[in-house]
Amino acid sequence: MNAPDKPLHNLMLPDIQGTPDHRDVAINQVGVRGLRYPLRLIGATGETHATVATVTMTVGLPPTVKGTHMSRFIEIMEAQDSPMSLIDMKALFNRMRKRLDATSGQAEFTFPYFIRKQAPISGVTSLIDIDAGIALSGTHSGQTDITLKVVVPVTSLCPCSKEISDYGAHNQRSHITIHATLKNDALLDLEDLVRMAEEEASCEVFGLLKRPDEKWVTERAYDNPKFVEDLVRDIALRLKTEQRITHWSVSSENFESIHNHSAYALIEGTNR
């Protein structure tokens, strides 16, 4: 009579990736990339934003270790079933490092972030999507850095076109990208960066506008012309005064309406 099969979890299976490696070559980053997972973020006013994130999670691997435990990255995401603030995301990142027995690591979450906006005259509301990201990194010192990213669509109107034309001026939709690395334990909401970009543009954009709103945004842009250089300089001045930020960058790509190419500008800085 044959013996019954043993349960799989009782089998002593060899752990090849846990064996020593003799090449003496450390790996800076190893882990999972392109992982898509539901994500619920807690906003500045406590509301929850539901989205789907594309996730990269990596750790540094010592030269004597053959491989990392890839399944543990997934287990960490599976264990997270509640909405997260920036503090919660930092805690998740530190759990990852501890679970993987790593002194250094990186995690990046990129996702569409939906903001409900109100039209300026009619008051109708609609959603607009922002490409956003939250990146976390930690080194041997034990410090965890958090960097926020937003890509904000806005309107820019050309000052030169307005000046030289008898009537009208050409404008374009622009994408303003802001990266902001936070000071230790400082908190900053993604929407703070979005508002910064929108307020310094010729005009913000909306998902839904009625005719009175369209008149308002047209005239608002005409009264507030900006070159691509103006956009990044004006936003840079605001980033420089933000005490919650250490390192930052702002760029703008203006998708020209009279050319088959874009105008582009970038400024980077560090706050003391």
Contacts in CASP RR format, 6 or more apart in sequence:
PFRMAT RR
TARGET T0000
AUTHOR 0000-0000-0000
METHOD contacts of the structure
MODEL  1
MNAPDKPLHNLMLPDIQGTPDHRDVAINQVGVRGLRYPLRLIGATGETHA
TVATVTMTVGLPPTVKGTHMSRFIEIMEAQDSPMSLIDMKALFNRMRKRL
DATSGQAEFTFPYFIRKQAPISGVTSLIDIDAGIALSGTHSGQTDITLKV
VVPVTSLCPCSKEISDYGAHNQRSHITIHATLKNDALLDLEDLVRMAEEE
ASCEVFGLLKRPDEKWVTERAYDNPKFVEDLVRDIALRLKTEQRITHWSV
SSENFESIHNHSAYALIEGTNR
16 66 0 8 1.000
17 66 0 8 1.000
17 67 0 8 1.000
17 68 0 8 1.000
17 69 0 8 1.000
18 65 0 8 1.000
18 66 0 8 1.000
18 67 0 8 1.000
19 66 0 8 1.000
20 64 0 8 1.000
20 65 0 8 1.000
20 66 0 8 1.000
21 63 0 8 1.000
21 64 0 8 1.000
21 65 0 8 1.000
21 66 0 8 1.000
21 67 0 8 1.000
23 63 0 8 1.000
24 63 0 8 1.000
24 64 0 8 1.000
25 63 0 8 1.000
26 60 0 8 1.000
26 61 0 8 1.000
26 62 0 8 1.000
26 63 0 8 1.000
27 60 0 8 1.000
27 61 0 8 1.000
28 60 0 8 1.000
29 58 0 8 1.000
29 59 0 8 1.000
29 60 0 8 1.000
29 105 0 8 1.000
29 106 0 8 1.000
30 58 0 8 1.000
30 59 0 8 1.000
30 60 0 8 1.000
30 61 0 8 1.000
30 67 0 8 1.000
30 68 0 8 1.000
31 57 0 8 1.000
31 58 0 8 1.000
31 59 0 8 1.000
31 68 0 8 1.000
31 70 0 8 1.000
31 73 0 8 1.000
32 55 0 8 1.000
32 56 0 8 1.000
32 57 0 8 1.000
32 58 0 8 1.000
32 70 0 8 1.000
32 73 0 8 1.000
32 74 0 8 1.000
33 56 0 8 1.000
33 58 0 8 1.000
34 54 0 8 1.000
34 55 0 8 1.000
34 56 0 8 1.000
35 54 0 8 1.000
35 55 0 8 1.000
35 56 0 8 1.000
35 57 0 8 1.000
35 73 0 8 1.000
35 74 0 8 1.000
35 77 0 8 1.000
36 52 0 8 1.000
36 53 0 8 1.000
36 54 0 8 1.000
36 55 0 8 1.000
37 52 0 8 1.000
37 53 0 8 1.000
37 55 0 8 1.000
37 77 0 8 1.000
38 50 0 8 1.000
38 51 0 8 1.000
38 52 0 8 1.000
38 53 0 8 1.000
39 50 0 8 1.000
39 51 0 8 1.000
39 52 0 8 1.000
39 53 0 8 1.000
39 84 0 8 1.000
39 109 0 8 1.000
39 111 0 8 1.000
40 48 0 8 1.000
40 49 0 8 1.000
40 50 0 8 1.000
40 51 0 8 1.000
40 82 0 8 1.000
40 83 0 8 1.000
40 84 0 8 1.000
41 48 0 8 1.000
41 49 0 8 1.000
41 51 0 8 1.000
41 83 0 8 1.000
41 84 0 8 1.000
41 85 0 8 1.000
41 113 0 8 1.000
41 190 0 8 1.000
42 48 0 8 1.000
42 49 0 8 1.000
42 83 0 8 1.000
42 84 0 8 1.000
42 85 0 8 1.000
42 88 0 8 1.000
43 49 0 8 1.000
43 85 0 8 1.000
43 189 0 8 1.000
43 190 0 8 1.000
43 191 0 8 1.000
44 189 0 8 1.000
44 191 0 8 1.000
44 192 0 8 1.000
48 83 0 8 1.000
49 113 0 8 1.000
49 114 0 8 1.000
51 111 0 8 1.000
51 112 0 8 1.000
51 113 0 8 1.000
51 114 0 8 1.000
52 111 0 8 1.000
52 112 0 8 1.000
53 109 0 8 1.000
53 110 0 8 1.000
53 111 0 8 1.000
54 109 0 8 1.000
54 110 0 8 1.000
54 111 0 8 1.000
55 77 0 8 1.000
55 107 0 8 1.000
55 108 0 8 1.000
55 109 0 8 1.000
56 106 0 8 1.000
56 107 0 8 1.000
56 108 0 8 1.000
57 73 0 8 1.000
57 76 0 8 1.000
57 77 0 8 1.000
57 96 0 8 1.000
57 106 0 8 1.000
57 107 0 8 1.000
58 105 0 8 1.000
58 106 0 8 1.000
58 107 0 8 1.000
59 68 0 8 1.000
59 96 0 8 1.000
59 97 0 8 1.000
59 100 0 8 1.000
59 102 0 8 1.000
59 104 0 8 1.000
59 105 0 8 1.000
59 106 0 8 1.000
60 68 0 8 1.000
60 102 0 8 1.000
60 103 0 8 1.000
60 104 0 8 1.000
60 105 0 8 1.000
61 67 0 8 1.000
61 68 0 8 1.000
61 102 0 8 1.000
68 100 0 8 1.000
68 102 0 8 1.000
69 100 0 8 1.000
72 96 0 8 1.000
72 99 0 8 1.000
72 100 0 8 1.000
73 96 0 8 1.000
73 100 0 8 1.000
75 99 0 8 1.000
76 92 0 8 1.000
76 95 0 8 1.000
76 96 0 8 1.000
76 99 0 8 1.000
80 92 0 8 1.000
82 88 0 8 1.000
84 92 0 8 1.000
85 187 0 8 1.000
86 134 0 8 1.000
86 146 0 8 1.000
86 182 0 8 1.000
86 187 0 8 1.000
86 188 0 8 1.000
87 187 0 8 1.000
89 109 0 8 1.000
89 134 0 8 1.000
89 136 0 8 1.000
89 146 0 8 1.000
90 136 0 8 1.000
90 144 0 8 1.000
90 146 0 8 1.000
92 107 0 8 1.000
93 105 0 8 1.000
93 107 0 8 1.000
93 136 0 8 1.000
93 138 0 8 1.000
93 144 0 8 1.000
94 144 0 8 1.000
96 102 0 8 1.000
96 105 0 8 1.000
96 107 0 8 1.000
97 103 0 8 1.000
97 104 0 8 1.000
97 105 0 8 1.000
97 138 0 8 1.000
103 139 0 8 1.000
103 140 0 8 1.000
103 142 0 8 1.000
104 137 0 8 1.000
104 138 0 8 1.000
104 139 0 8 1.000
104 140 0 8 1.000
105 137 0 8 1.000
105 138 0 8 1.000
105 139 0 8 1.000
106 135 0 8 1.000
106 136 0 8 1.000
106 137 0 8 1.000
106 138 0 8 1.000
107 135 0 8 1.000
107 136 0 8 1.000
107 137 0 8 1.000
108 133 0 8 1.000
108 134 0 8 1.000
108 135 0 8 1.000
108 136 0 8 1.000
109 133 0 8 1.000
109 134 0 8 1.000
109 135 0 8 1.000
110 131 0 8 1.000
110 132 0 8 1.000
110 133 0 8 1.000
110 149 0 8 1.000
111 132 0 8 1.000
111 133 0 8 1.000
112 129 0 8 1.000
112 130 0 8 1.000
112 131 0 8 1.000
112 132 0 8 1.000
113 129 0 8 1.000
113 130 0 8 1.000
113 131 0 8 1.000
113 132 0 8 1.000
113 133 0 8 1.000
113 150 0 8 1.000
113 190 0 8 1.000
114 127 0 8 1.000
114 128 0 8 1.000
114 129 0 8 1.000
114 130 0 8 1.000
115 127 0 8 1.000
115 128 0 8 1.000
115 129 0 8 1.000
115 130 0 8 1.000
115 191 0 8 1.000
115 194 0 8 1.000
116 125 0 8 1.000
116 126 0 8 1.000
116 127 0 8 1.000
117 125 0 8 1.000
117 126 0 8 1.000
117 127 0 8 1.000
117 128 0 8 1.000
117 204 0 8 1.000
117 206 0 8 1.000
117 207 0 8 1.000
118 124 0 8 1.000
118 125 0 8 1.000
119 125 0 8 1.000
119 126 0 8 1.000
119 206 0 8 1.000
119 208 0 8 1.000
119 209 0 8 1.000
119 210 0 8 1.000
119 213 0 8 1.000
120 213 0 8 1.000
120 216 0 8 1.000
120 217 0 8 1.000
120 220 0 8 1.000
121 210 0 8 1.000
121 212 0 8 1.000
121 213 0 8 1.000
121 215 0 8 1.000
121 216 0 8 1.000
122 209 0 8 1.000
122 210 0 8 1.000
122 212 0 8 1.000
122 213 0 8 1.000
123 213 0 8 1.000
124 208 0 8 1.000
124 209 0 8 1.000
124 210 0 8 1.000
124 213 0 8 1.000
125 208 0 8 1.000
126 206 0 8 1.000
126 207 0 8 1.000
126 208 0 8 1.000
127 207 0 8 1.000
128 153 0 8 1.000
128 205 0 8 1.000
128 206 0 8 1.000
128 207 0 8 1.000
130 150 0 8 1.000
130 151 0 8 1.000
130 152 0 8 1.000
130 153 0 8 1.000
130 190 0 8 1.000
130 194 0 8 1.000
131 150 0 8 1.000
131 151 0 8 1.000
132 148 0 8 1.000
132 149 0 8 1.000
132 150 0 8 1.000
132 151 0 8 1.000
132 190 0 8 1.000
133 148 0 8 1.000
133 149 0 8 1.000
133 150 0 8 1.000
133 190 0 8 1.000
134 146 0 8 1.000
134 147 0 8 1.000
134 148 0 8 1.000
134 149 0 8 1.000
135 146 0 8 1.000
135 147 0 8 1.000
135 149 0 8 1.000
136 144 0 8 1.000
136 145 0 8 1.000
136 146 0 8 1.000
136 147 0 8 1.000
137 144 0 8 1.000
137 145 0 8 1.000
137 147 0 8 1.000
138 144 0 8 1.000
138 145 0 8 1.000
143 184 0 8 1.000
145 181 0 8 1.000
145 182 0 8 1.000
146 181 0 8 1.000
146 182 0 8 1.000
147 179 0 8 1.000
147 180 0 8 1.000
147 181 0 8 1.000
147 182 0 8 1.000
147 247 0 8 1.000
148 178 0 8 1.000
148 179 0 8 1.000
148 180 0 8 1.000
148 182 0 8 1.000
148 188 0 8 1.000
148 190 0 8 1.000
148 193 0 8 1.000
149 177 0 8 1.000
149 178 0 8 1.000
149 179 0 8 1.000
149 180 0 8 1.000
150 177 0 8 1.000
150 178 0 8 1.000
150 190 0 8 1.000
150 193 0 8 1.000
150 194 0 8 1.000
150 197 0 8 1.000
151 175 0 8 1.000
151 176 0 8 1.000
151 177 0 8 1.000
152 175 0 8 1.000
152 176 0 8 1.000
152 177 0 8 1.000
152 178 0 8 1.000
152 193 0 8 1.000
152 194 0 8 1.000
152 197 0 8 1.000
152 198 0 8 1.000
153 173 0 8 1.000
153 174 0 8 1.000
153 175 0 8 1.000
153 205 0 8 1.000
154 173 0 8 1.000
154 174 0 8 1.000
154 175 0 8 1.000
154 176 0 8 1.000
154 197 0 8 1.000
154 198 0 8 1.000
154 201 0 8 1.000
154 202 0 8 1.000
154 203 0 8 1.000
154 204 0 8 1.000
154 205 0 8 1.000
154 231 0 8 1.000
155 171 0 8 1.000
155 172 0 8 1.000
155 173 0 8 1.000
155 174 0 8 1.000
155 201 0 8 1.000
155 202 0 8 1.000
155 203 0 8 1.000
155 204 0 8 1.000
155 205 0 8 1.000
155 217 0 8 1.000
155 221 0 8 1.000
156 171 0 8 1.000
156 172 0 8 1.000
156 173 0 8 1.000
156 174 0 8 1.000
156 201 0 8 1.000
156 202 0 8 1.000
156 221 0 8 1.000
156 226 0 8 1.000
156 227 0 8 1.000
156 228 0 8 1.000
156 231 0 8 1.000
156 252 0 8 1.000
156 254 0 8 1.000
157 169 0 8 1.000
157 170 0 8 1.000
157 171 0 8 1.000
157 202 0 8 1.000
157 203 0 8 1.000
157 221 0 8 1.000
157 222 0 8 1.000
157 224 0 8 1.000
157 225 0 8 1.000
157 226 0 8 1.000
158 169 0 8 1.000
158 170 0 8 1.000
158 171 0 8 1.000
158 172 0 8 1.000
158 225 0 8 1.000
158 227 0 8 1.000
159 225 0 8 1.000
159 226 0 8 1.000
159 227 0 8 1.000
159 230 0 8 1.000
160 227 0 8 1.000
161 168 0 8 1.000
161 169 0 8 1.000
161 170 0 8 1.000
161 225 0 8 1.000
162 168 0 8 1.000
162 169 0 8 1.000
162 222 0 8 1.000
162 225 0 8 1.000
168 222 0 8 1.000
169 222 0 8 1.000
169 225 0 8 1.000
170 257 0 8 1.000
170 258 0 8 1.000
171 202 0 8 1.000
171 221 0 8 1.000
171 257 0 8 1.000
172 254 0 8 1.000
172 255 0 8 1.000
172 256 0 8 1.000
172 257 0 8 1.000
173 205 0 8 1.000
173 254 0 8 1.000
173 255 0 8 1.000
174 201 0 8 1.000
174 228 0 8 1.000
174 231 0 8 1.000
174 252 0 8 1.000
174 253 0 8 1.000
174 254 0 8 1.000
174 255 0 8 1.000
175 252 0 8 1.000
175 253 0 8 1.000
175 255 0 8 1.000
176 197 0 8 1.000
176 201 0 8 1.000
176 231 0 8 1.000
176 232 0 8 1.000
176 235 0 8 1.000
176 250 0 8 1.000
176 251 0 8 1.000
176 252 0 8 1.000
177 249 0 8 1.000
177 250 0 8 1.000
177 251 0 8 1.000
177 252 0 8 1.000
177 253 0 8 1.000
178 193 0 8 1.000
178 196 0 8 1.000
178 197 0 8 1.000
178 235 0 8 1.000
178 239 0 8 1.000
178 248 0 8 1.000
178 249 0 8 1.000
178 250 0 8 1.000
179 247 0 8 1.000
179 248 0 8 1.000
179 249 0 8 1.000
179 250 0 8 1.000
180 188 0 8 1.000
180 193 0 8 1.000
180 239 0 8 1.000
180 242 0 8 1.000
180 245 0 8 1.000
180 247 0 8 1.000
180 248 0 8 1.000
181 245 0 8 1.000
181 246 0 8 1.000
181 247 0 8 1.000
181 248 0 8 1.000
182 188 0 8 1.000
182 244 0 8 1.000
182 245 0 8 1.000
182 246 0 8 1.000
183 243 0 8 1.000
183 244 0 8 1.000
183 245 0 8 1.000
183 246 0 8 1.000
186 243 0 8 1.000
186 244 0 8 1.000
186 245 0 8 1.000
187 244 0 8 1.000
188 242 0 8 1.000
188 244 0 8 1.000
188 245 0 8 1.000
196 235 0 8 1.000
196 238 0 8 1.000
196 239 0 8 1.000
197 235 0 8 1.000
198 204 0 8 1.000
200 226 0 8 1.000
200 231 0 8 1.000
200 234 0 8 1.000
200 235 0 8 1.000
200 238 0 8 1.000
201 224 0 8 1.000
201 226 0 8 1.000
201 231 0 8 1.000
202 220 0 8 1.000
202 221 0 8 1.000
202 224 0 8 1.000
202 225 0 8 1.000
202 226 0 8 1.000
203 217 0 8 1.000
203 220 0 8 1.000
203 221 0 8 1.000
203 224 0 8 1.000
204 217 0 8 1.000
205 217 0 8 1.000
206 213 0 8 1.000
206 217 0 8 1.000
209 217 0 8 1.000
226 234 0 8 1.000
227 263 0 8 1.000
228 252 0 8 1.000
228 253 0 8 1.000
228 254 0 8 1.000
228 263 0 8 1.000
228 264 0 8 1.000
228 265 0 8 1.000
229 265 0 8 1.000
231 252 0 8 1.000
231 254 0 8 1.000
231 265 0 8 1.000
232 250 0 8 1.000
232 251 0 8 1.000
232 252 0 8 1.000
232 265 0 8 1.000
232 266 0 8 1.000
232 267 0 8 1.000
233 267 0 8 1.000
235 250 0 8 1.000
236 250 0 8 1.000
236 267 0 8 1.000
236 269 0 8 1.000
239 245 0 8 1.000
239 248 0 8 1.000
239 250 0 8 1.000
239 269 0 8 1.000
239 271 0 8 1.000
240 269 0 8 1.000
240 271 0 8 1.000
242 248 0 8 1.000
242 271 0 8 1.000
243 271 0 8 1.000
245 271 0 8 1.000
246 270 0 8 1.000
246 271 0 8 1.000
247 268 0 8 1.000
247 269 0 8 1.000
247 270 0 8 1.000
247 271 0 8 1.000
248 268 0 8 1.000
248 269 0 8 1.000
248 270 0 8 1.000
248 271 0 8 1.000
249 266 0 8 1.000
249 267 0 8 1.000
249 268 0 8 1.000
249 269 0 8 1.000
250 266 0 8 1.000
250 267 0 8 1.000
251 264 0 8 1.000
251 265 0 8 1.000
251 266 0 8 1.000
251 267 0 8 1.000
252 263 0 8 1.000
252 264 0 8 1.000
252 265 0 8 1.000
253 262 0 8 1.000
253 263 0 8 1.000
253 264 0 8 1.000
254 262 0 8 1.000
254 263 0 8 1.000
254 264 0 8 1.000
255 262 0 8 1.000
256 262 0 8 1.000
256 263 0 8 1.000
END
